[in-house]
Amino acid sequence: MDLFGESENWEKKLEPILSKYKDRKHPLEYQNTYQLMVMVILSAQDSDANINNIAPLLFAKFPTLSSLIDTDIETFMSYISKVKNYPTKAQWIIDIAKKLKEDTEIPSTLQGLTALKGIGRKSANVILRENNKPTEGIITDLHVIRVAPRIGIIKESKDGNKVEKDLMQLLPKNIWSEIGMAISFLGRETCRPKPKCEACMLNDICNYYLNEVI
């Protein structure tokens, strides 16, 4: 639902955050696609900061997918034991390594990525965006789930897939690749659970600010 009834204007309304955050690298501190894929899987239900903290030792020990194929899962888990749900995530990553075998075999499509264990649409969209691959969806993390309804683009929902679908129906495809992370960065920096509305560059068009704050 377009609360403003002007879906054709959303690209213009969101231009301030698109301009500010366009091409900004994801907060996960990865060096290549293999590292990004592993870190995205590990970050589910966890913080980017925590994954960044464990990454250096993890990738020093396991620098490629092929280095994971024959590793003992207990050894691998010892490097990610501070990550939420690490036993399950460890098995997913080992299974992916055995399936793909080489870093060069990591898929570059939404369908290919989501066929792998532990990678849903959100994770796949992050990997595609960071690798400048063709857009097939909109990154919808917990910040987007909170902020997009607050702005007034869509109705509130806790279902990330529904939020993504609603955004895709309303926003032009030419901004899909960047708008998810732009909204996410806004949520990380300004539109926090307790929002800093006065400092927000979208407060002149924000449904929450216009109707709840002023």
Secondary structure, DSSP 4 states (H G I P E B T S, - for coil): --TTS-GGGHHHHTHHHHHHHTTPPPSS--SSHHHHHHHHHHHTTS-HHHHHHHHHHHHHH--SSGGGTT--HHHHHHHSTTSTTHHHHHHHHHHHHHHH-SGGGS--SHHHHHTSTT--HHHHHHHHHHTTPPP-S----HHHHHHHHHHTSS---S-HHHHHHHHHHHS-GGGHHHHHHHHHHHHHHTS-SS--GGG-TTTTT-HHIIIII-
